[in-house]
Amino acid sequence: MAELEYADVEAAAGRIAGRVRPVVLSRYDTSEGVLADREVWLALEFLQHTGSFKARGAQNFIQAHLAAGTLPEAGVTIASGGNAGMACAWAARQAGVPATVFLPETAPGFKVDRLRGYGADVRLEGSEYAAALAACAEFAKTTGALQSHAYAHPLIAAGAGTLVDEIRGGLPHVDTVAVAVGGGGLFAGVATAAQHHGIRTVAVEPENCRALNAALEAGSLVDVPVDSVAADSLGARRTWQGALEAGQHPLVESVLVTDDELIAARQQLWDERRIVVEHGTAAALAALLTSAAGRGYRPGAGESVVVVLCGANTDPSDLV
């Protein structure tokens, strides 16, 4: 049985209705350049509560456990690079339960500050996500707190997948959705919903943060090195089984971009639209912008593509 099914996404949509912001679509200017005469749209999911798509999965996780009566007084705990922790803390605060968030010591300071602003008890552990995850698991074991996950959980991924039906509501003829991939929760949810509707998913990763791409190559879960400017949001060493299963569908294309390419895409969003996103978020657009060089993803004539801009929790000081 698959880790994730479209029915899970439908159930998530019912739970989070009215609790998250509907996605906004904006037409991307393709009058010239490598995407000339192609139909490209931006899904502005960075406008979501807490600044990223993670709010969808966090709400679905919390609401599902509330409905089942399985949300303990000790609250929830999660290990995160920042965005998932913020979403978890936000959803927990709305439910009136405490949230304890474990982050690597290398987490950006502004994310730590925002987490505390959401009322989270922030714990810094180790230099990588794996150390924070181990500390989180031990905390859950000793306190009885409910452990969530940044990406590897069907409820989290199903919440993220609710994006697709919202996109279809605004653009019924959508053919392809491009998403940046870290651990694979967003990708798995989006791909599962997209496949139900016959829509292609382009999974985009930095070439030195390629957990899903490597797993698809190997046919099984593998560990990969993490060395990218986008590692704070896309730096998973291993994807999860649900993402691998979703990625093995013929309607999925896995694409890699360089750090230079995603940095350029991020800068272009700022220069041309005054949109500030995370480096990892810009990877999805970079895949289309590099298509002229025989890399990335080249939309076909008449193909309608939506690029998901999934997060904007970033320090904009390096944009000029």
C-alpha positions as CSV (number, residue, x, y, z in Angstrom):
1,M,0.0,0.0,0.0
2,A,1.3,3.5,-0.8
3,E,2.5,5.7,2.0
4,L,0.1,8.5,0.7
5,E,-3.1,8.5,-1.3
6,Y,-5.2,11.2,-2.8
7,A,-7.9,10.4,-0.2
8,D,-5.5,11.6,2.4
9,V,-5.1,14.9,0.6
10,E,-8.9,15.3,0.4
11,A,-9.2,14.6,4.1
12,A,-6.6,17.1,4.8
13,A,-8.4,19.8,2.8
14,G,-11.4,19.3,4.9
15,R,-9.5,19.6,8.2
16,I,-7.6,22.8,7.3
17,A,-10.3,24.6,5.4
18,G,-10.6,28.1,6.8
19,R,-7.4,27.7,8.8
20,V,-4.9,28.4,6.1
21,R,-4.7,31.1,3.4
22,P,-5.7,30.0,-0.1
23,V,-2.8,30.1,-2.6
24,V,-2.5,33.1,-4.8
25,L,-1.6,32.6,-8.5
26,S,0.3,35.3,-10.5
27,R,1.2,35.1,-14.2
28,Y,5.0,35.1,-14.8
29,D,6.2,37.4,-17.6
30,T,7.3,35.1,-20.5
31,S,7.3,37.7,-23.2
32,E,11.1,37.3,-23.8
33,G,14.0,35.1,-22.7
34,V,14.2,31.3,-22.4
35,L,10.5,31.0,-21.6
36,A,9.2,33.2,-24.4
37,D,5.7,32.2,-25.5
38,R,5.3,29.7,-22.6
39,E,2.6,29.9,-20.1
40,V,4.1,30.0,-16.6
41,W,2.4,31.0,-13.3
42,L,3.8,31.5,-9.8
43,A,1.9,30.0,-6.9
44,L,2.7,32.5,-4.1
45,E,2.6,30.1,-1.2
46,F,5.2,32.1,0.7
47,L,2.2,34.3,1.6
48,Q,0.9,31.5,3.8
49,H,0.8,31.7,7.6
50,T,4.3,31.5,9.0
51,G,5.8,32.3,5.6
52,S,5.8,28.9,4.1
53,F,3.7,25.9,2.9
54,K,4.5,24.1,6.1
55,A,1.5,25.7,7.8
56,R,-0.7,23.3,5.8
57,G,0.8,20.1,7.0
58,A,1.2,21.4,10.6
59,Q,-2.5,22.3,10.7
60,N,-3.5,18.9,9.3
61,F,-1.3,17.1,11.8
62,I,-2.7,19.0,14.8
63,Q,-6.3,18.9,13.7
64,A,-6.2,15.2,13.0
65,H,-4.9,14.5,16.5
66,L,-7.3,16.9,18.1
67,A,-10.2,15.1,16.3
68,A,-8.8,11.7,17.4
69,G,-8.3,12.8,21.0
70,T,-4.6,11.9,20.8
71,L,-3.1,15.4,21.4
72,P,-1.4,15.1,24.8
73,E,-1.2,17.8,27.5
74,A,2.6,17.8,27.0
75,G,1.9,19.2,23.5
76,V,3.9,18.6,20.4
77,T,7.6,18.5,19.5
78,I,9.5,18.6,16.3
79,A,13.0,18.8,14.9
80,S,13.3,21.4,12.1
81,G,15.6,23.6,10.1
82,G,13.1,26.4,11.0
83,N,10.1,26.5,8.7
84,A,8.4,23.3,9.9
85,G,9.1,24.3,13.5
86,M,7.5,27.7,13.0
87,A,4.4,26.1,11.4
88,C,4.2,23.5,14.2
89,A,4.5,26.2,16.9
90,W,1.8,28.3,15.2
91,A,-0.6,25.5,14.8
92,A,0.0,24.3,18.4
93,R,-0.6,27.8,19.8
94,Q,-3.9,27.9,17.9
95,A,-4.8,24.6,19.5
96,G,-3.8,25.8,23.0
97,V,-1.0,23.2,23.5
98,P,2.8,23.8,24.0
99,A,5.3,23.2,21.3
100,T,9.0,22.3,21.8
101,V,11.2,22.8,18.7
102,F,14.6,21.3,18.3
103,L,16.9,23.1,15.8
104,P,20.6,22.6,14.8
105,E,22.9,25.2,16.3
106,T,23.5,26.4,12.8
107,A,19.9,27.5,12.3
108,P,19.5,31.2,11.2
109,G,19.0,33.5,14.1
110,F,16.0,35.2,12.7
111,K,14.2,31.8,12.5
112,V,15.0,31.1,16.1
113,D,13.6,34.6,17.0
114,R,10.4,34.0,15.1
115,L,10.0,30.6,16.7
116,R,10.1,32.1,20.1
117,G,7.7,34.7,18.9
118,Y,5.2,31.9,18.2
119,G,5.6,30.8,21.8
120,A,7.8,27.8,21.1
121,D,10.3,26.4,23.6
122,V,13.4,26.3,21.4
123,R,16.2,23.8,21.9
124,L,19.5,24.0,19.9
125,E,21.2,20.6,19.4
126,G,24.2,19.7,17.3
127,S,25.4,21.1,14.0
128,E,23.0,19.2,11.7
129,Y,19.4,18.3,11.5
130,A,20.1,14.6,12.5
131,A,21.3,15.7,15.9
132,A,18.2,17.8,16.5
133,L,16.0,14.9,15.4
134,A,17.6,12.5,17.8
135,A,17.2,15.0,20.7
136,C,13.6,15.5,19.7
137,A,12.9,11.8,19.7
138,E,14.4,11.5,23.2
139,F,12.3,14.4,24.4
140,A,9.1,12.8,23.1
141,K,10.0,9.5,24.8
142,T,10.7,11.1,28.2
143,T,7.9,13.7,28.3
144,G,5.0,12.1,26.4
145,A,4.9,15.0,23.9
146,L,3.6,14.1,20.4
147,Q,6.4,14.0,17.9
148,S,5.7,15.6,14.5
149,H,8.1,15.6,11.6
150,A,9.4,18.2,9.2
151,Y,8.4,16.1,6.2
152,A,8.3,12.3,6.7
153,H,4.8,11.9,7.8
154,P,1.6,11.2,5.8
155,L,-0.4,13.9,7.6
156,I,2.3,16.5,6.9
157,A,2.6,15.6,3.2
158,A,-1.2,15.3,2.7
159,G,-1.6,18.9,4.1
160,A,1.0,20.1,1.6
161,G,-0.8,18.3,-1.2
162,T,-3.9,20.5,-0.7
163,L,-2.1,23.1,-2.8
164,V,-2.8,21.2,-6.0
165,D,-6.6,21.4,-5.9
166,E,-6.4,25.1,-5.0
167,I,-4.1,25.6,-8.0
168,R,-6.6,23.8,-10.2
169,G,-9.4,25.9,-8.9
170,G,-7.6,29.0,-10.2
171,L,-6.1,27.4,-13.3
172,P,-8.2,24.4,-14.4
173,H,-5.9,23.7,-17.4
174,V,-2.7,23.4,-15.5
175,D,-0.4,20.7,-16.9
176,T,2.7,20.8,-14.7
177,V,3.6,21.9,-11.2
178,A,7.3,22.5,-10.3
179,V,8.3,22.3,-6.7
180,A,11.6,22.5,-4.8
181,V,12.4,19.3,-2.9
182,G,14.2,19.0,0.5
183,G,13.0,16.0,2.6
184,G,10.2,15.4,0.2
185,G,7.0,16.2,2.1
186,L,5.8,19.0,-0.2
187,F,6.8,17.0,-3.2
188,A,5.1,13.8,-2.1
189,G,1.8,15.6,-1.3
190,V,1.8,17.6,-4.5
191,A,2.8,14.7,-6.7
192,T,0.1,12.4,-5.1
193,A,-2.6,15.0,-5.8
194,A,-1.2,15.9,-9.2
195,Q,-1.0,12.3,-10.4
196,H,-4.7,11.9,-9.4
197,H,-5.5,14.6,-11.9
198,G,-3.0,13.6,-14.6
199,I,-0.7,16.6,-13.9
200,R,3.0,16.3,-14.2
201,T,5.3,17.2,-11.2
202,V,8.8,18.5,-11.7
203,A,10.9,17.9,-8.6
204,V,13.8,20.3,-8.3
205,E,16.8,19.9,-6.1
206,P,20.2,21.6,-5.8
207,E,22.8,19.3,-7.3
208,N,24.6,19.0,-3.9
209,C,21.3,18.4,-1.9
210,R,19.8,15.6,-4.0
211,A,18.2,13.2,-1.6
212,L,15.2,12.4,-3.8
213,N,17.1,12.4,-7.0
214,A,19.7,10.0,-5.6
215,A,16.9,7.7,-4.2
216,L,15.2,7.6,-7.6
217,E,18.6,6.7,-9.2
218,A,19.2,3.9,-6.7
219,G,15.7,2.7,-6.4
220,S,15.9,2.9,-2.6
221,L,16.5,5.4,0.1
222,V,20.1,6.5,0.3
223,D,22.1,9.1,2.3
224,V,23.6,12.0,0.4
225,P,26.1,14.8,1.2
226,V,24.6,18.2,1.9
227,D,26.5,21.2,0.6
228,S,24.4,24.0,-0.8
229,V,23.4,27.6,-0.1
230,A,19.9,26.2,0.2
231,A,20.8,23.6,2.8
232,D,18.9,25.4,5.5
233,S,15.6,24.5,3.9
234,L,16.5,21.7,1.4
235,G,19.3,20.0,3.2
236,A,17.8,16.6,4.0
237,R,20.4,13.8,3.9
238,R,17.7,11.3,3.1
239,T,14.2,11.5,1.6
240,W,11.4,9.3,2.9
241,Q,9.6,6.3,1.5
242,G,6.4,8.3,0.6
243,A,8.5,10.7,-1.5
244,L,10.3,7.9,-3.3
245,E,7.1,6.1,-4.1
246,A,5.5,9.3,-5.4
247,G,8.7,10.0,-7.4
248,Q,8.6,6.7,-9.2
249,H,5.4,7.6,-11.1
250,P,5.8,8.3,-14.8
251,L,4.3,11.8,-14.4
252,V,7.3,12.9,-12.3
253,E,10.5,14.4,-13.6
254,S,13.5,14.9,-11.3
255,V,15.7,17.9,-12.1
256,L,18.9,19.3,-10.6
257,V,20.1,22.9,-10.5
258,T,23.4,24.5,-9.4
259,D,23.7,26.9,-6.5
260,D,24.6,29.7,-9.0
261,E,21.4,29.0,-10.9
262,L,19.1,29.1,-7.9
263,I,20.8,32.3,-6.6
264,A,20.3,33.9,-10.0
265,A,16.6,32.9,-10.0
266,R,16.1,34.3,-6.5
267,Q,17.7,37.6,-7.6
268,Q,15.6,37.7,-10.7
269,L,12.4,37.4,-8.6
270,W,13.6,40.4,-6.5
271,D,14.8,42.5,-9.5
272,E,11.7,41.9,-11.7
273,R,8.9,41.4,-9.1
274,R,10.2,42.6,-5.8
275,I,9.5,39.1,-4.4
276,V,11.8,37.9,-1.6
277,V,12.1,34.1,-1.2
278,E,14.4,31.6,0.3
279,H,17.3,30.2,-1.7
280,G,15.7,26.8,-1.7
281,T,12.4,28.2,-2.9
282,A,14.1,29.7,-5.9
283,A,15.3,26.3,-7.1
284,A,11.8,25.6,-8.6
285,L,12.0,28.6,-10.9
286,A,15.7,28.0,-11.6
287,A,14.7,24.7,-13.3
288,L,12.8,26.6,-15.9
289,L,15.2,29.5,-16.4
290,T,18.1,27.1,-17.1
291,S,16.2,25.2,-19.8
292,A,17.9,27.0,-22.7
293,A,21.2,25.4,-21.7
294,G,19.8,21.9,-22.1
295,R,19.4,21.6,-18.3
296,G,16.4,22.0,-16.1
297,Y,12.9,21.7,-17.4
298,R,11.7,23.0,-20.8
299,P,7.9,23.4,-21.0
300,G,6.4,22.3,-24.3
301,A,4.4,24.5,-26.6
302,G,0.9,25.1,-25.1
303,E,2.0,23.6,-21.7
304,S,0.7,25.5,-18.6
305,V,3.3,25.3,-15.8
306,V,2.9,26.5,-12.2
307,V,6.0,27.2,-10.2
308,V,5.4,26.9,-6.4
309,L,7.2,29.6,-4.4
310,C,7.0,27.8,-1.2
311,G,8.8,29.9,1.4
312,A,10.1,33.4,2.2
313,N,11.7,33.0,5.7
314,T,15.0,34.5,4.7
315,D,17.4,37.3,5.3
316,P,17.1,39.6,2.3
317,S,20.3,41.5,3.0
318,D,22.2,39.7,0.2
319,L,19.7,40.9,-2.4
320,V,20.9,43.9,-4.3
